Structure formats: C-alpha cells, structure tokens
Amino acid sequence: MLKKTIPSLKNRRSKVEDYLIGTYYSNLSDVIRDRLRKIVAEYKRKMRLGLLQPSTKRKITLQ
C-alpha cells in the first residue's frame, strides 16, 4: 500500500519563499514588488492590444 502525504500550504509556502529569496531575491518585499510590476506590465500590454473587455478596464495604481 502506498501512503501519499500532501505537504501543508504553510510548509510549501515556506519552501518556495526560501528558494526564491535565497536564489533570486534578497527579501520577500523584492519578490512581491517584482511580481506586481509584471502584473501591471501585462495589464498595460493587454490594454494596448485591446484584449480586455470594457468591464475589466480600470486604472491600476501602485501606492
């Protein structure tokens, strides 16, 4: 009989944070900031190409 275990979300999150912060970023704020920049850039690209529906067009600002 095979016994499979599923790691908890907290455990998985911790492993991902450790990997990202240790490998690509210096801290968690850098990870979040970089991801937000990518989301905003993709949103702007889709707006320029007219790929978003009128109901989803709203201004995104970072504060």
Sine and cosine of phi, psi and omega as CSV:
sin_phi,cos_phi,sin_psi,cos_psi,sin_omega,cos_omega
0.00,0.00,0.78,-0.63,0.05,-1.00
-1.00,0.04,0.72,-0.69,0.05,-1.00
-0.93,-0.36,0.89,-0.45,0.02,-1.00
-0.97,-0.24,0.67,-0.74,0.07,-1.00
-0.89,-0.46,0.61,-0.79,0.03,-1.00
-0.94,-0.34,0.87,-0.50,0.00,-1.00
-0.91,0.42,0.56,-0.83,0.02,-1.00
-0.91,0.40,0.38,-0.92,0.01,-1.00
-0.88,0.47,-0.59,0.81,0.02,-1.00
-0.89,0.46,-0.69,0.72,0.00,-1.00
-0.90,0.44,-0.71,0.70,0.00,-1.00
-0.90,0.43,-0.68,0.73,0.02,-1.00
-0.87,0.50,-0.69,0.72,0.00,-1.00
-0.88,0.47,-0.67,0.74,0.01,-1.00
-0.91,0.42,-0.66,0.75,0.02,-1.00
-0.91,0.42,-0.70,0.71,0.03,-1.00
-0.86,0.50,-0.71,0.70,0.00,-1.00
-0.88,0.48,-0.66,0.76,0.00,-1.00
-0.92,0.39,-0.76,0.64,-0.03,-1.00
-0.90,0.44,-0.73,0.68,-0.07,-1.00
-0.94,0.35,-0.61,0.79,0.01,-1.00
-0.97,0.24,-0.45,0.89,-0.11,-0.99
-0.98,-0.18,-0.74,0.68,-0.15,-0.99
-0.92,-0.40,-0.48,0.88,-0.11,-0.99
-0.79,-0.61,0.34,-0.94,-0.01,-1.00
-1.00,-0.01,-0.40,0.92,0.04,-1.00
-0.38,-0.92,0.14,-0.99,-0.07,-1.00
-0.91,0.41,-0.55,0.83,0.02,-1.00
-0.87,0.49,-0.62,0.79,0.04,-1.00
-0.90,0.43,-0.61,0.79,0.03,-1.00
-0.89,0.46,-0.76,0.65,-0.03,-1.00
-0.90,0.43,-0.72,0.70,-0.01,-1.00
-0.87,0.49,-0.70,0.71,0.00,-1.00
-0.90,0.43,-0.68,0.74,-0.01,-1.00
-0.91,0.40,-0.65,0.76,0.04,-1.00
-0.89,0.45,-0.64,0.77,0.05,-1.00
-0.87,0.49,-0.66,0.75,0.00,-1.00
-0.92,0.39,-0.62,0.78,0.02,-1.00
-0.91,0.42,-0.72,0.70,0.00,-1.00
-0.90,0.43,-0.67,0.74,0.01,-1.00
-0.89,0.46,-0.68,0.74,0.02,-1.00
-0.91,0.41,-0.65,0.76,0.04,-1.00
-0.88,0.48,-0.72,0.69,0.00,-1.00
-0.90,0.44,-0.63,0.78,0.03,-1.00
-0.89,0.46,-0.69,0.73,0.01,-1.00
-0.92,0.39,-0.58,0.82,0.04,-1.00
-0.90,0.44,-0.71,0.71,0.00,-1.00
-0.88,0.47,-0.62,0.78,-0.03,-1.00
-0.99,0.13,-0.12,0.99,0.00,-1.00
0.95,0.32,0.49,0.87,-0.03,-1.00
-1.00,0.05,-0.16,0.99,-0.01,-1.00
-1.00,-0.08,0.59,-0.81,0.05,-1.00
-0.95,0.30,0.48,-0.88,-0.01,-1.00
-0.81,0.59,-0.55,0.83,-0.03,-1.00
-0.94,0.34,-0.35,0.94,-0.02,-1.00
-0.99,-0.13,-0.03,1.00,0.01,-1.00
-0.98,0.18,0.94,-0.35,0.08,-1.00
-0.51,-0.86,0.41,-0.91,-0.08,-1.00
-0.97,0.22,0.73,-0.68,0.07,-1.00
-0.94,-0.33,0.81,-0.59,0.05,-1.00
-0.79,-0.62,0.55,-0.84,0.09,-1.00
-0.97,-0.23,0.75,-0.66,-0.01,-1.00
-0.91,-0.41,0.00,0.00,0.00,0.00
